[in-house]
């Protein structure tokens, strides 16, 4: 059996706010109802999300397959911390790369982010 896959480079970027609201996730965008206190014990004042967007890219060529994705959840209000902040992804997490249709192309779980 012979198989042939063409080279391609596809990418997509889209806003998530409307979709999140359609799923019932609305409080995080509302300054009166948003409650981020478990993560913001040193911040005074309300914090909300100002932006929620996602982008993904998949490349298939002679070298193989490369895929990357990112999601941005931008805070508003008094969310800006003073000084430098370390973001350490040190617990298990899920990831998913979707196509233009919004359907998943790749997904997975990183159980041991430290490589152990």
Biopython code that builds the backbone (N, CA, C, O; Angstrom):
import numpy as np
from Bio.PDB.StructureBuilder import StructureBuilder

atoms = [
    (1, "UNK", "N", (0.841, -1.162, 0.000)),
    (1, "UNK", "CA", (0.000, 0.000, 0.000)),
    (1, "UNK", "C", (0.895, 1.236, 0.000)),
    (1, "UNK", "O", (1.836, 1.338, 0.788)),
    (2, "UNK", "N", (0.588, 2.166, -0.891)),
    (2, "UNK", "CA", (1.311, 3.432, -0.962)),
    (2, "UNK", "C", (0.411, 4.541, -0.436)),
    (2, "UNK", "O", (-0.781, 4.599, -0.739)),
    (3, "UNK", "N", (1.008, 5.413, 0.353)),
    (3, "UNK", "CA", (0.257, 6.541, 0.902)),
    (3, "UNK", "C", (1.006, 7.814, 0.581)),
    (3, "UNK", "O", (2.233, 7.819, 0.478)),
    (4, "UNK", "N", (0.257, 8.897, 0.423)),
    (4, "UNK", "CA", (0.861, 10.194, 0.131)),
    (4, "UNK", "C", (0.132, 11.270, 0.928)),
    (4, "UNK", "O", (-1.095, 11.360, 0.893)),
    (5, "UNK", "N", (0.896, 12.076, 1.638)),
    (5, "UNK", "CA", (0.340, 13.198, 2.393)),
    (5, "UNK", "C", (1.002, 14.461, 1.870)),
    (5, "UNK", "O", (2.230, 14.540, 1.834)),
    (6, "UNK", "N", (0.218, 15.445, 1.466)),
    (6, "UNK", "CA", (0.823, 16.682, 0.958)),
    (6, "UNK", "C", (1.419, 17.514, 2.090)),
    (6, "UNK", "O", (0.986, 17.416, 3.238)),
    (7, "UNK", "N", (2.404, 18.323, 1.761)),
    (7, "UNK", "CA", (2.924, 19.289, 2.725)),
    (7, "UNK", "C", (1.838, 20.332, 2.947)),
    (7, "UNK", "O", (1.127, 20.713, 2.017)),
    (8, "UNK", "N", (1.717, 20.788, 4.188)),
    (8, "UNK", "CA", (0.785, 21.880, 4.444)),
    (8, "UNK", "C", (1.189, 22.644, 5.690)),
    (8, "UNK", "O", (1.939, 22.148, 6.531)),
    (9, "UNK", "N", (0.684, 23.844, 5.789)),
    (9, "UNK", "CA", (0.925, 24.731, 6.917)),
    (9, "UNK", "C", (-0.389, 25.461, 7.170)),
    (9, "UNK", "O", (-0.738, 26.385, 6.436)),
    (10, "UNK", "N", (-1.114, 25.053, 8.199)),
    (10, "UNK", "CA", (-2.403, 25.667, 8.499)),
    (10, "UNK", "C", (-2.359, 26.337, 9.860)),
    (10, "UNK", "O", (-1.687, 25.869, 10.779)),
    (11, "UNK", "N", (-3.077, 27.425, 9.973)),
    (11, "UNK", "CA", (-3.156, 28.115, 11.252)),
    (11, "UNK", "C", (-4.529, 28.734, 11.401)),
    (11, "UNK", "O", (-5.233, 28.976, 10.421)),
    (12, "UNK", "N", (-4.894, 28.985, 12.640)),
    (12, "UNK", "CA", (-6.178, 29.604, 12.937)),
    (12, "UNK", "C", (-6.046, 30.402, 14.221)),
    (12, "UNK", "O", (-5.274, 30.057, 15.116)),
    (13, "UNK", "N", (-6.808, 31.464, 14.288)),
    (13, "UNK", "CA", (-6.865, 32.260, 15.506)),
    (13, "UNK", "C", (-8.295, 32.740, 15.668)),
    (13, "UNK", "O", (-8.906, 33.209, 14.707)),
    (14, "UNK", "N", (-8.835, 32.628, 16.873)),
    (14, "UNK", "CA", (-10.206, 33.060, 17.083)),
    (14, "UNK", "C", (-10.413, 33.512, 18.520)),
    (14, "UNK", "O", (-9.672, 33.141, 19.431)),
    (15, "UNK", "N", (-11.440, 34.324, 18.688)),
    (15, "UNK", "CA", (-11.806, 34.847, 19.998)),
    (15, "UNK", "C", (-12.713, 33.833, 20.705)),
    (15, "UNK", "O", (-13.562, 33.209, 20.069)),
    (16, "UNK", "N", (-12.534, 33.674, 21.999)),
    (16, "UNK", "CA", (-13.283, 32.689, 22.757)),
    (16, "UNK", "C", (-14.428, 33.269, 23.584)),
    (16, "UNK", "O", (-15.274, 32.520, 24.073)),
    (17, "UNK", "N", (-14.465, 34.593, 23.748)),
    (17, "UNK", "CA", (-15.421, 35.192, 24.679)),
    (17, "UNK", "C", (-16.870, 34.809, 24.373)),
    (17, "UNK", "O", (-17.593, 34.396, 25.280)),
    (18, "UNK", "N", (-17.306, 34.932, 23.133)),
    (18, "UNK", "CA", (-18.691, 34.602, 22.794)),
    (18, "UNK", "C", (-18.990, 33.126, 23.055)),
    (18, "UNK", "O", (-20.054, 32.787, 23.573)),
    (19, "UNK", "N", (-18.059, 32.261, 22.699)),
    (19, "UNK", "CA", (-18.251, 30.830, 22.933)),
    (19, "UNK", "C", (-18.305, 30.492, 24.413)),
    (19, "UNK", "O", (-19.127, 29.678, 24.834)),
    (20, "UNK", "N", (-17.432, 31.112, 25.207)),
    (20, "UNK", "CA", (-17.453, 30.881, 26.648)),
    (20, "UNK", "C", (-18.771, 31.352, 27.252)),
    (20, "UNK", "O", (-19.359, 30.668, 28.089)),
    (21, "UNK", "N", (-19.231, 32.526, 26.822)),
    (21, "UNK", "CA", (-20.505, 33.037, 27.329)),
    (21, "UNK", "C", (-21.663, 32.133, 26.924)),
    (21, "UNK", "O", (-22.593, 31.933, 27.705)),
    (22, "UNK", "N", (-21.616, 31.581, 25.699)),
    (22, "UNK", "CA", (-22.667, 30.666, 25.248)),
    (22, "UNK", "C", (-22.689, 29.389, 26.087)),
    (22, "UNK", "O", (-23.736, 28.758, 26.239)),
    (23, "UNK", "N", (-21.533, 29.012, 26.629)),
    (23, "UNK", "CA", (-21.449, 27.837, 27.506)),
    (23, "UNK", "C", (-21.832, 28.164, 28.945)),
    (23, "UNK", "O", (-21.851, 27.278, 29.800)),
    (24, "UNK", "N", (-22.137, 29.436, 29.217)),
    (24, "UNK", "CA", (-22.529, 29.836, 30.562)),
    (24, "UNK", "C", (-21.410, 30.390, 31.411)),
    (24, "UNK", "O", (-21.610, 30.671, 32.593)),
    (25, "UNK", "N", (-20.234, 30.554, 30.828)),
    (25, "UNK", "CA", (-19.098, 31.103, 31.561)),
    (25, "UNK", "C", (-19.132, 32.622, 31.389)),
    (25, "UNK", "O", (-18.515, 33.169, 30.475)),
    (26, "UNK", "N", (-19.862, 33.292, 32.280)),
    (26, "UNK", "CA", (-20.078, 34.731, 32.133)),
    (26, "UNK", "C", (-19.508, 35.554, 33.280)),
    (26, "UNK", "O", (-19.113, 36.702, 33.077)),
    (27, "UNK", "N", (-19.460, 34.987, 34.474)),
    (27, "UNK", "CA", (-19.030, 35.751, 35.650)),
    (27, "UNK", "C", (-17.616, 36.308, 35.512)),
    (27, "UNK", "O", (-17.340, 37.398, 36.012)),
    (28, "UNK", "N", (-16.728, 35.599, 34.855)),
    (28, "UNK", "CA", (-15.332, 36.049, 34.759)),
    (28, "UNK", "C", (-15.182, 37.335, 33.954)),
    (28, "UNK", "O", (-14.158, 38.010, 34.055)),
    (29, "UNK", "N", (-16.192, 37.681, 33.155)),
    (29, "UNK", "CA", (-16.156, 38.903, 32.350)),
    (29, "UNK", "C", (-16.892, 40.068, 33.022)),
    (29, "UNK", "O", (-16.869, 41.189, 32.514)),
    (30, "UNK", "N", (-17.535, 39.811, 34.142)),
    (30, "UNK", "CA", (-18.361, 40.804, 34.835)),
    (30, "UNK", "C", (-17.635, 41.310, 36.084)),
    (30, "UNK", "O", (-17.355, 40.518, 36.985)),
    (31, "UNK", "N", (-17.320, 42.622, 36.162)),
    (31, "UNK", "CA", (-16.575, 43.148, 37.315)),
    (31, "UNK", "C", (-17.296, 42.967, 38.649)),
    (31, "UNK", "O", (-16.648, 42.911, 39.694)),
    (32, "UNK", "N", (-18.615, 42.877, 38.629)),
    (32, "UNK", "CA", (-19.365, 42.712, 39.877)),
    (32, "UNK", "C", (-19.376, 41.256, 40.332)),
    (32, "UNK", "O", (-19.341, 40.987, 41.532)),
    (33, "UNK", "N", (-19.423, 40.315, 39.392)),
    (33, "UNK", "CA", (-19.584, 38.901, 39.736)),
    (33, "UNK", "C", (-18.292, 38.094, 39.705)),
    (33, "UNK", "O", (-18.237, 37.013, 40.290)),
    (34, "UNK", "N", (-17.263, 38.586, 39.047)),
    (34, "UNK", "CA", (-16.008, 37.824, 38.943)),
    (34, "UNK", "C", (-15.370, 37.680, 40.328)),
    (34, "UNK", "O", (-15.334, 38.629, 41.111)),
    (35, "UNK", "N", (-14.872, 36.480, 40.612)),
    (35, "UNK", "CA", (-14.232, 36.228, 41.898)),
    (35, "UNK", "C", (-12.960, 35.411, 41.678)),
    (35, "UNK", "O", (-12.999, 34.188, 41.541)),
    (36, "UNK", "N", (-11.849, 36.111, 41.650)),
    (36, "UNK", "CA", (-10.552, 35.460, 41.476)),
    (36, "UNK", "C", (-9.756, 35.455, 42.776)),
    (36, "UNK", "O", (-8.533, 35.316, 42.749)),
    (37, "UNK", "N", (-10.438, 35.607, 43.920)),
    (37, "UNK", "CA", (-9.720, 35.726, 45.190)),
    (37, "UNK", "C", (-8.815, 34.540, 45.512)),
    (37, "UNK", "O", (-7.780, 34.753, 46.144)),
    (38, "UNK", "N", (-9.132, 33.310, 45.124)),
    (38, "UNK", "CA", (-8.175, 32.236, 45.436)),
    (38, "UNK", "C", (-6.803, 32.441, 44.780)),
    (38, "UNK", "O", (-5.803, 31.911, 45.264)),
    (39, "UNK", "N", (-6.751, 33.202, 43.692)),
    (39, "UNK", "CA", (-5.485, 33.417, 42.982)),
    (39, "UNK", "C", (-4.915, 34.804, 43.213)),
    (39, "UNK", "O", (-3.799, 35.084, 42.774)),
    (40, "UNK", "N", (-5.648, 35.682, 43.889)),
    (40, "UNK", "CA", (-5.248, 37.080, 43.953)),
    (40, "UNK", "C", (-5.320, 37.642, 45.366)),
    (40, "UNK", "O", (-5.917, 38.697, 45.577)),
    (41, "UNK", "N", (-4.739, 36.976, 46.309)),
    (41, "UNK", "CA", (-4.844, 37.425, 47.688)),
    (41, "UNK", "C", (-4.147, 38.755, 47.935)),
    (41, "UNK", "O", (-4.468, 39.438, 48.908)),
    (42, "UNK", "N", (-3.205, 39.141, 47.084)),
    (42, "UNK", "CA", (-2.477, 40.386, 47.310)),
    (42, "UNK", "C", (-2.935, 41.526, 46.405)),
    (42, "UNK", "O", (-2.278, 42.565, 46.352)),
    (43, "UNK", "N", (-4.050, 41.353, 45.692)),
    (43, "UNK", "CA", (-4.542, 42.379, 44.773)),
    (43, "UNK", "C", (-5.779, 43.027, 45.360)),
    (43, "UNK", "O", (-6.679, 42.338, 45.841)),
    (44, "UNK", "N", (-5.827, 44.342, 45.321)),
    (44, "UNK", "CA", (-6.999, 45.061, 45.801)),
    (44, "UNK", "C", (-7.872, 45.454, 44.622)),
    (44, "UNK", "O", (-7.368, 45.943, 43.611)),
    (45, "UNK", "N", (-9.162, 45.246, 44.741)),
    (45, "UNK", "CA", (-10.078, 45.650, 43.682)),
    (45, "UNK", "C", (-10.475, 44.494, 42.793)),
    (45, "UNK", "O", (-9.887, 43.415, 42.859)),
    (46, "UNK", "N", (-11.490, 44.726, 41.948)),
    (46, "UNK", "CA", (-12.014, 43.652, 41.100)),
    (46, "UNK", "C", (-11.078, 43.293, 39.951)),
    (46, "UNK", "O", (-10.357, 44.138, 39.420)),
    (47, "UNK", "N", (-11.111, 42.036, 39.593)),
    (47, "UNK", "CA", (-10.362, 41.528, 38.445)),
    (47, "UNK", "C", (-11.350, 40.782, 37.559)),
    (47, "UNK", "O", (-12.151, 39.986, 38.051)),
    (48, "UNK", "N", (-11.298, 41.032, 36.271)),
    (48, "UNK", "CA", (-12.130, 40.332, 35.301)),
    (48, "UNK", "C", (-11.253, 39.907, 34.131)),
    (48, "UNK", "O", (-10.085, 40.287, 34.049)),
    (49, "UNK", "N", (-11.821, 39.125, 33.235)),
    (49, "UNK", "CA", (-11.123, 38.810, 31.996)),
    (49, "UNK", "C", (-11.532, 39.834, 30.950)),
    (49, "UNK", "O", (-12.712, 40.138, 30.781)),
    (50, "UNK", "N", (-10.541, 40.353, 30.258)),
    (50, "UNK", "CA", (-10.765, 41.350, 29.219)),
    (50, "UNK", "C", (-10.677, 40.729, 27.829)),
    (50, "UNK", "O", (-11.260, 41.244, 26.875)),
    (51, "UNK", "N", (-9.947, 39.623, 27.717)),
    (51, "UNK", "CA", (-9.743, 38.981, 26.428)),
    (51, "UNK", "C", (-9.597, 37.483, 26.635)),
    (51, "UNK", "O", (-8.987, 37.036, 27.606)),
    (52, "UNK", "N", (-10.161, 36.714, 25.718)),
    (52, "UNK", "CA", (-9.987, 35.268, 25.690)),
    (52, "UNK", "C", (-9.853, 34.879, 24.225)),
    (52, "UNK", "O", (-10.816, 34.971, 23.465)),
    (53, "UNK", "N", (-8.667, 34.445, 23.828)),
    (53, "UNK", "CA", (-8.461, 34.067, 22.429)),
    (53, "UNK", "C", (-7.552, 32.845, 22.350)),
    (53, "UNK", "O", (-6.858, 32.497, 23.305)),
    (54, "UNK", "N", (-7.577, 32.213, 21.197)),
    (54, "UNK", "CA", (-6.809, 30.982, 20.992)),
    (54, "UNK", "C", (-6.233, 30.980, 19.581)),
    (54, "UNK", "O", (-6.868, 31.470, 18.647)),
    (55, "UNK", "N", (-5.057, 30.440, 19.431)),
    (55, "UNK", "CA", (-4.435, 30.283, 18.106)),
    (55, "UNK", "C", (-3.714, 28.942, 18.047)),
    (55, "UNK", "O", (-3.222, 28.443, 19.059)),
    (56, "UNK", "N", (-3.659, 28.374, 16.867)),
    (56, "UNK", "CA", (-2.986, 27.091, 16.667)),
    (56, "UNK", "C", (-2.365, 27.050, 15.282)),
    (56, "UNK", "O", (-2.837, 27.707, 14.355)),
    (57, "UNK", "N", (-1.297, 26.265, 15.156)),
    (57, "UNK", "CA", (-0.631, 26.087, 13.859)),
    (57, "UNK", "C", (-0.114, 24.657, 13.770)),
    (57, "UNK", "O", (0.459, 24.128, 14.723)),
    (58, "UNK", "N", (-0.327, 24.041, 12.613)),
    (58, "UNK", "CA", (0.173, 22.692, 12.342)),
    (58, "UNK", "C", (0.898, 22.723, 11.008)),
    (58, "UNK", "O", (0.366, 23.221, 10.016)),
    (59, "UNK", "N", (2.116, 22.190, 10.985)),
    (59, "UNK", "CA", (2.922, 22.128, 9.764)),
    (59, "UNK", "C", (3.310, 20.677, 9.527)),
    (59, "UNK", "O", (3.819, 20.008, 10.426)),
    (60, "UNK", "N", (3.067, 20.190, 8.307)),
    (60, "UNK", "CA", (3.522, 18.862, 7.892)),
    (60, "UNK", "C", (4.416, 19.069, 6.679)),
    (60, "UNK", "O", (4.010, 19.667, 5.683)),
    (61, "UNK", "N", (5.641, 18.564, 6.783)),
    (61, "UNK", "CA", (6.579, 18.661, 5.662)),
    (61, "UNK", "C", (7.486, 17.443, 5.667)),
    (61, "UNK", "O", (7.203, 16.447, 6.332)),
    (62, "UNK", "N", (8.574, 17.532, 4.921)),
    (62, "UNK", "CA", (9.501, 16.398, 4.816)),
    (62, "UNK", "C", (10.118, 16.022, 6.163)),
    (62, "UNK", "O", (10.536, 14.881, 6.358)),
    (63, "UNK", "N", (10.173, 16.964, 7.078)),
    (63, "UNK", "CA", (10.793, 16.738, 8.382)),
    (63, "UNK", "C", (9.843, 16.081, 9.378)),
    (63, "UNK", "O", (10.289, 15.564, 10.403)),
    (64, "UNK", "N", (8.525, 16.092, 9.091)),
    (64, "UNK", "CA", (7.545, 15.516, 10.002)),
    (64, "UNK", "C", (6.429, 16.491, 10.296)),
    (64, "UNK", "O", (6.071, 17.324, 9.463)),
    (65, "UNK", "N", (5.893, 16.376, 11.481)),
    (65, "UNK", "CA", (4.758, 17.205, 11.895)),
    (65, "UNK", "C", (5.152, 18.075, 13.081)),
    (65, "UNK", "O", (5.756, 17.595, 14.040)),
    (66, "UNK", "N", (4.809, 19.351, 13.009)),
    (66, "UNK", "CA", (5.024, 20.283, 14.102)),
    (66, "UNK", "C", (3.689, 20.961, 14.393)),
    (66, "UNK", "O", (3.017, 21.444, 13.482)),
    (67, "UNK", "N", (3.317, 20.992, 15.658)),
    (67, "UNK", "CA", (2.059, 21.637, 16.037)),
    (67, "UNK", "C", (2.301, 22.504, 17.261)),
    (67, "UNK", "O", (3.056, 22.132, 18.159)),
    (68, "UNK", "N", (1.662, 23.649, 17.287)),
    (68, "UNK", "CA", (1.767, 24.550, 18.433)),
    (68, "UNK", "C", (0.441, 25.273, 18.612)),
    (68, "UNK", "O", (-0.283, 25.523, 17.648)),
    (69, "UNK", "N", (0.140, 25.598, 19.839)),
    (69, "UNK", "CA", (-1.093, 26.328, 20.131)),
    (69, "UNK", "C", (-0.895, 27.160, 21.382)),
    (69, "UNK", "O", (-0.046, 26.858, 22.221)),
    (70, "UNK", "N", (-1.689, 28.209, 21.492)),
    (70, "UNK", "CA", (-1.684, 28.986, 22.726)),
    (70, "UNK", "C", (-3.060, 29.587, 22.954)),
    (70, "UNK", "O", (-3.818, 29.829, 22.015)),
    (71, "UNK", "N", (-3.361, 29.821, 24.209)),
    (71, "UNK", "CA", (-4.604, 30.464, 24.609)),
    (71, "UNK", "C", (-4.242, 31.647, 25.480)),
    (71, "UNK", "O", (-3.398, 31.534, 26.368)),
    (72, "UNK", "N", (-4.879, 32.787, 25.230)),
    (72, "UNK", "CA", (-4.639, 34.000, 26.005)),
    (72, "UNK", "C", (-5.891, 34.321, 26.793)),
    (72, "UNK", "O", (-6.977, 34.441, 26.226)),
    (73, "UNK", "N", (-5.740, 34.458, 28.089)),
    (73, "UNK", "CA", (-6.802, 34.933, 28.968)),
    (73, "UNK", "C", (-6.256, 36.187, 29.637)),
    (73, "UNK", "O", (-5.554, 36.098, 30.644)),
    (74, "UNK", "N", (-6.574, 37.353, 29.083)),
    (74, "UNK", "CA", (-5.996, 38.612, 29.552)),
    (74, "UNK", "C", (-6.863, 39.235, 30.642)),
    (74, "UNK", "O", (-8.045, 39.500, 30.427)),
    (75, "UNK", "N", (-6.271, 39.468, 31.811)),
    (75, "UNK", "CA", (-7.029, 40.077, 32.899)),
    (75, "UNK", "C", (-7.164, 41.585, 32.733)),
    (75, "UNK", "O", (-6.357, 42.227, 32.061)),
    (76, "UNK", "N", (-8.195, 42.133, 33.357)),
    (76, "UNK", "CA", (-8.418, 43.577, 33.382)),
    (76, "UNK", "C", (-8.661, 43.981, 34.834)),
    (76, "UNK", "O", (-8.774, 43.125, 35.712)),
    (77, "UNK", "N", (-8.739, 45.250, 35.076)),
    (77, "UNK", "CA", (-8.954, 45.734, 36.434)),
    (77, "UNK", "C", (-7.637, 45.874, 37.153)),
    (77, "UNK", "O", (-6.662, 46.362, 36.581)),
    (78, "UNK", "N", (-7.597, 45.456, 38.386)),
    (78, "UNK", "CA", (-6.389, 45.565, 39.206)),
    (78, "UNK", "C", (-5.538, 44.309, 39.129)),
    (78, "UNK", "O", (-4.838, 43.971, 40.083)),
    (79, "UNK", "N", (-5.595, 43.622, 38.008)),
    (79, "UNK", "CA", (-4.910, 42.344, 37.894)),
    (79, "UNK", "C", (-3.425, 42.472, 37.619)),
    (79, "UNK", "O", (-2.680, 41.509, 37.801)),
    (80, "UNK", "N", (-2.981, 43.636, 37.187)),
    (80, "UNK", "CA", (-1.565, 43.777, 36.864)),
    (80, "UNK", "C", (-0.733, 43.695, 38.138)),
    (80, "UNK", "O", (-0.866, 44.546, 39.017)),
    (81, "UNK", "N", (0.115, 42.691, 38.246)),
    (81, "UNK", "CA", (0.925, 42.554, 39.452)),
    (81, "UNK", "C", (2.074, 43.550, 39.449)),
    (81, "UNK", "O", (2.490, 44.036, 38.397)),
    (82, "UNK", "N", (2.572, 43.844, 40.623)),
    (82, "UNK", "CA", (3.759, 44.673, 40.741)),
    (82, "UNK", "C", (4.977, 43.792, 40.555)),
    (82, "UNK", "O", (5.084, 42.735, 41.176)),
    (83, "UNK", "N", (5.895, 44.219, 39.706)),
    (83, "UNK", "CA", (7.132, 43.474, 39.511)),
    (83, "UNK", "C", (6.954, 42.269, 38.608)),
    (83, "UNK", "O", (5.959, 42.143, 37.894)),
    (84, "UNK", "N", (7.927, 41.398, 38.654)),
    (84, "UNK", "CA", (7.966, 40.211, 37.810)),
    (84, "UNK", "C", (7.159, 39.079, 38.428)),
    (84, "UNK", "O", (7.143, 38.907, 39.647)),
    (85, "UNK", "N", (6.488, 38.307, 37.573)),
    (85, "UNK", "CA", (5.697, 37.174, 38.030)),
    (85, "UNK", "C", (6.225, 35.923, 37.350)),
    (85, "UNK", "O", (6.480, 35.929, 36.145)),
    (86, "UNK", "N", (6.390, 34.852, 38.113)),
    (86, "UNK", "CA", (6.791, 33.567, 37.556)),
    (86, "UNK", "C", (5.551, 32.728, 37.305)),
    (86, "UNK", "O", (4.713, 32.567, 38.192)),
    (87, "UNK", "N", (5.434, 32.192, 36.091)),
    (87, "UNK", "CA", (4.351, 31.267, 35.755)),
    (87, "UNK", "C", (4.987, 29.906, 35.557)),
    (87, "UNK", "O", (5.724, 29.698, 34.594)),
    (88, "UNK", "N", (4.710, 28.983, 36.452)),
    (88, "UNK", "CA", (5.308, 27.659, 36.403)),
    (88, "UNK", "C", (4.199, 26.633, 36.249)),
    (88, "UNK", "O", (3.369, 26.469, 37.143)),
    (89, "UNK", "N", (4.183, 25.954, 35.133)),
    (89, "UNK", "CA", (3.196, 24.914, 34.883)),
    (89, "UNK", "C", (3.767, 23.618, 35.445)),
    (89, "UNK", "O", (4.429, 22.857, 34.739)),
    (90, "UNK", "N", (3.502, 23.381, 36.723)),
    (90, "UNK", "CA", (4.137, 22.263, 37.411)),
    (90, "UNK", "C", (3.149, 21.193, 37.870)),
    (90, "UNK", "O", (3.436, 20.418, 38.783)),
    (91, "UNK", "N", (1.997, 21.164, 37.233)),
    (91, "UNK", "CA", (1.018, 20.127, 37.545)),
    (91, "UNK", "C", (0.438, 19.622, 36.227)),
    (91, "UNK", "O", (0.588, 20.288, 35.202)),
    (92, "UNK", "N", (-0.209, 18.480, 36.227)),
    (92, "UNK", "CA", (-0.753, 17.952, 34.974)),
    (92, "UNK", "C", (-1.693, 18.940, 34.287)),
    (92, "UNK", "O", (-2.411, 19.697, 34.939)),
    (93, "UNK", "N", (-1.671, 18.912, 32.949)),
    (93, "UNK", "CA", (-2.556, 19.783, 32.184)),
    (93, "UNK", "C", (-2.959, 19.109, 30.881)),
    (93, "UNK", "O", (-2.310, 18.172, 30.416)),
    (94, "UNK", "N", (-4.048, 19.610, 30.303)),
    (94, "UNK", "CA", (-4.556, 19.138, 29.011)),
    (94, "UNK", "C", (-4.167, 20.129, 27.935)),
    (94, "UNK", "O", (-4.007, 21.319, 28.208)),
    (95, "UNK", "N", (-4.013, 19.649, 26.717)),
    (95, "UNK", "CA", (-3.838, 20.556, 25.589)),
    (95, "UNK", "C", (-4.615, 20.020, 24.399)),
    (95, "UNK", "O", (-4.852, 18.818, 24.277)),
    (96, "UNK", "N", (-5.008, 20.942, 23.519)),
    (96, "UNK", "CA", (-5.765, 20.579, 22.333)),
    (96, "UNK", "C", (-5.456, 21.569, 21.226)),
    (96, "UNK", "O", (-5.430, 22.776, 21.464)),
    (97, "UNK", "N", (-5.224, 21.077, 20.029)),
    (97, "UNK", "CA", (-5.036, 21.911, 18.843)),
    (97, "UNK", "C", (-6.244, 21.675, 17.960)),
    (97, "UNK", "O", (-6.570, 20.535, 17.631)),
    (98, "UNK", "N", (-6.915, 22.766, 17.573)),
    (98, "UNK", "CA", (-8.118, 22.631, 16.759)),
    (98, "UNK", "C", (-7.889, 23.202, 15.362)),
    (98, "UNK", "O", (-6.964, 23.984, 15.142)),
    (99, "UNK", "N", (-8.732, 22.806, 14.436)),
    (99, "UNK", "CA", (-8.664, 23.309, 13.072)),
    (99, "UNK", "C", (-9.591, 24.489, 12.880)),
    (99, "UNK", "O", (-10.205, 24.967, 13.834)),
    (100, "UNK", "N", (-9.693, 24.962, 11.643)),
    (100, "UNK", "CA", (-10.556, 26.098, 11.323)),
    (100, "UNK", "C", (-12.009, 25.857, 11.723)),
    (100, "UNK", "O", (-12.729, 26.802, 12.043)),
    (101, "UNK", "N", (-12.436, 24.615, 11.706)),
    (101, "UNK", "CA", (-13.821, 24.280, 12.053)),
    (101, "UNK", "C", (-14.055, 24.281, 13.553)),
    (101, "UNK", "O", (-15.199, 24.209, 14.003)),
    (102, "UNK", "N", (-12.985, 24.363, 14.333)),
    (102, "UNK", "CA", (-13.111, 24.302, 15.781)),
    (102, "UNK", "C", (-13.036, 22.882, 16.324)),
    (102, "UNK", "O", (-13.040, 22.681, 17.538)),
    (103, "UNK", "N", (-12.967, 21.897, 15.434)),
    (103, "UNK", "CA", (-12.871, 20.509, 15.876)),
    (103, "UNK", "C", (-11.424, 20.175, 16.233)),
    (103, "UNK", "O", (-10.500, 20.698, 15.610)),
    (104, "UNK", "N", (-11.217, 19.318, 17.219)),
    (104, "UNK", "CA", (-9.852, 18.974, 17.630)),
    (104, "UNK", "C", (-9.083, 18.227, 16.538)),
    (104, "UNK", "O", (-9.613, 17.318, 15.899)),
    (105, "UNK", "N", (-7.844, 18.623, 16.340)),
    (105, "UNK", "CA", (-6.931, 17.901, 15.453)),
    (105, "UNK", "C", (-5.973, 17.054, 16.283)),
    (105, "UNK", "O", (-5.703, 15.899, 15.952)),
    (106, "UNK", "N", (-5.467, 17.633, 17.352)),
    (106, "UNK", "CA", (-4.552, 16.949, 18.260)),
    (106, "UNK", "C", (-4.958, 17.301, 19.681)),
    (106, "UNK", "O", (-5.415, 18.413, 19.946)),
    (107, "UNK", "N", (-4.795, 16.373, 20.571)),
    (107, "UNK", "CA", (-5.069, 16.639, 21.971)),
    (107, "UNK", "C", (-4.237, 15.706, 22.810)),
    (107, "UNK", "O", (-3.772, 14.669, 22.338)),
    (108, "UNK", "N", (-4.057, 16.075, 24.039)),
    (108, "UNK", "CA", (-3.285, 15.208, 24.889)),
    (108, "UNK", "C", (-3.237, 15.691, 26.324)),
    (108, "UNK", "O", (-3.821, 16.711, 26.688)),
    (109, "UNK", "N", (-2.526, 14.927, 27.116)),
    (109, "UNK", "CA", (-2.353, 15.216, 28.533)),
    (109, "UNK", "C", (-0.868, 15.175, 28.835)),
    (109, "UNK", "O", (-0.158, 14.266, 28.405)),
    (110, "UNK", "N", (-0.412, 16.156, 29.569)),
    (110, "UNK", "CA", (0.944, 16.114, 30.111)),
    (110, "UNK", "C", (0.788, 15.783, 31.590)),
    (110, "UNK", "O", (0.418, 16.641, 32.392)),
    (111, "UNK", "N", (1.069, 14.542, 31.940)),
    (111, "UNK", "CA", (0.902, 14.103, 33.317)),
    (111, "UNK", "C", (2.057, 14.538, 34.219)),
    (111, "UNK", "O", (1.859, 14.822, 35.400)),
    (112, "UNK", "N", (3.258, 14.586, 33.655)),
    (112, "UNK", "CA", (4.451, 14.913, 34.440)),
    (112, "UNK", "C", (5.198, 16.047, 33.748)),
    (112, "UNK", "O", (6.149, 15.786, 33.012)),
    (113, "UNK", "N", (4.793, 17.304, 33.964)),
    (113, "UNK", "CA", (5.433, 18.429, 33.280)),
    (113, "UNK", "C", (6.931, 18.522, 33.526)),
    (113, "UNK", "O", (7.660, 19.073, 32.700)),
    (114, "UNK", "N", (7.395, 17.997, 34.639)),
    (114, "UNK", "CA", (8.833, 18.037, 34.929)),
    (114, "UNK", "C", (9.615, 16.962, 34.227)),
    (114, "UNK", "O", (10.839, 16.915, 34.344)),
    (115, "UNK", "N", (8.939, 16.089, 33.495)),
    (115, "UNK", "CA", (9.628, 15.042, 32.755)),
    (115, "UNK", "C", (9.940, 13.804, 33.576)),
    (115, "UNK", "O", (10.631, 12.912, 33.084)),
    (116, "UNK", "N", (9.465, 13.716, 34.789)),
    (116, "UNK", "CA", (9.749, 12.557, 35.634)),
    (116, "UNK", "C", (8.832, 11.408, 35.310)),
    (116, "UNK", "O", (8.931, 10.347, 35.927)),
]
sb = StructureBuilder()
sb.init_structure("model")
sb.init_model(0)
sb.init_chain("A")
sb.init_seg("    ")
for serial, (resi, resn, name, xyz) in enumerate(atoms, 1):
    if name == "N":
        sb.init_residue(resn, " ", resi, " ")
    sb.init_atom(name, np.array(xyz, "f"), 0.0, 1.0, " ", f" {name:<3s}", serial, name[0])
structure = sb.get_structure()
